[in-house]
């Protein structure tokens, strides 16, 4: 059974830090892109950051300079280090892995991040 296991969410005060992890297993395609998306209440899901197997990264403008995405290809794990968190970062964060063409992808179950002011 395909699995994306996310961890690291929680409650933090504004200005604090959190680190999200997502481990992929039993994925039936070659993973190229690993990324994090988020969905705040009443809003659409949006890309936070993604990273290719070769290490190319892409960030939403709202998190540039505060969040860092990284991955361990050998462990099929992706991380999101979040610093200087703001209340507007509050959302459910979802891990996603996809092949190079993004035709095949798998979503994690989501982990809640809540930033209090």
C-alpha positions in Angstrom: 0.0 0.0 0.0 1.3 3.4 -1.0 2.2 5.6 1.9 3.2 9.1 2.6 3.8 9.6 6.3 3.9 13.2 7.5 5.0 14.5 10.8 6.1 17.6 12.6 3.0 19.8 12.6 1.7 21.5 15.7 1.1 24.7 17.5 3.7 27.4 17.7 3.8 31.1 18.5 4.5 33.7 15.9 8.2 33.9 15.2 8.7 30.3 16.0 9.9 27.4 13.9 8.7 24.0 12.9 10.1 21.2 10.8 7.8 19.0 8.7 8.9 15.6 7.4 7.3 13.3 4.9 8.5 9.8 4.2 7.3 8.0 1.0 7.1 4.2 0.7 5.8 1.7 -1.8 5.4 4.4 -4.4 4.8 2.6 -7.8 6.5 5.2 -10.0 9.9 7.0 -10.1 9.6 9.9 -7.8 11.0 13.1 -9.2 9.3 16.0 -7.5 8.5 16.2 -3.8 6.7 19.1 -2.4 4.6 20.7 0.3 1.2 22.3 -0.3 -1.1 24.0 2.3 -4.7 24.7 2.6 -6.0 27.3 5.0 -9.7 27.2 6.1 -11.9 28.6 3.4 -9.0 28.9 0.9 -7.7 26.8 -2.0 -4.8 24.5 -1.7 -1.6 26.3 -2.7 2.0 25.3 -3.4 4.4 26.1 -0.6 7.6 24.6 -2.0 8.8 21.8 -4.1 12.1 20.2 -5.0 13.2 17.9 -7.8 15.4 14.9 -7.6 18.3 17.0 -8.9 17.8 19.6 -6.1 16.0 22.4 -8.0 13.7 24.2 -5.7 10.6 26.4 -6.1 9.0 28.5 -3.4 5.8 30.5 -3.0 6.7 34.2 -2.7 5.0 34.3 0.7 7.5 31.9 2.2 10.8 32.8 0.5 13.5 33.5 2.9 11.6 31.8 5.8 11.1 28.2 4.6 13.6 25.8 3.3 12.7 22.5 1.5 15.2 19.6 1.3 15.1 15.9 0.6 16.9 12.7 1.1 16.6 10.7 -2.1 17.9 7.5 -0.6 15.1 7.6 2.1 12.4 9.1 -0.2 11.9 11.8 2.4 11.2 15.5 2.1 11.5 18.1 4.7 10.2 21.6 5.2 12.0 23.8 7.7 9.9 26.7 8.6 11.2 29.8 10.5 9.7 33.1 11.4 6.3 31.6 11.3 3.3 34.0 11.0 -0.4 33.5 11.8 -1.1 33.5 8.1 1.0 30.4 7.8 -1.7 28.5 9.7 -3.0 25.7 7.5 -3.1 22.0 6.9 0.1 21.1 5.2 0.1 18.3 2.6 3.0 16.4 1.2 3.0 15.4 -2.5 5.3 13.3 -4.6 5.1 13.1 -8.3 6.9 11.7 -11.4 8.8 14.0 -13.7 5.8 14.7 -15.9 3.5 15.1 -12.8 1.0 12.7 -14.4 1.3 10.4 -11.4 1.2 11.8 -7.9 0.4 10.8 -4.4 -0.9 13.0 -1.5 -0.2 12.7 2.2 -3.0 12.9 4.7 -2.0 16.4 5.9 -0.6 17.8 9.1 -2.0 20.8 10.9 0.3 23.8 11.5 -1.2 26.5 13.8 0.6 29.7 14.4 -0.7 31.8 17.3 -0.3 35.6 17.4 
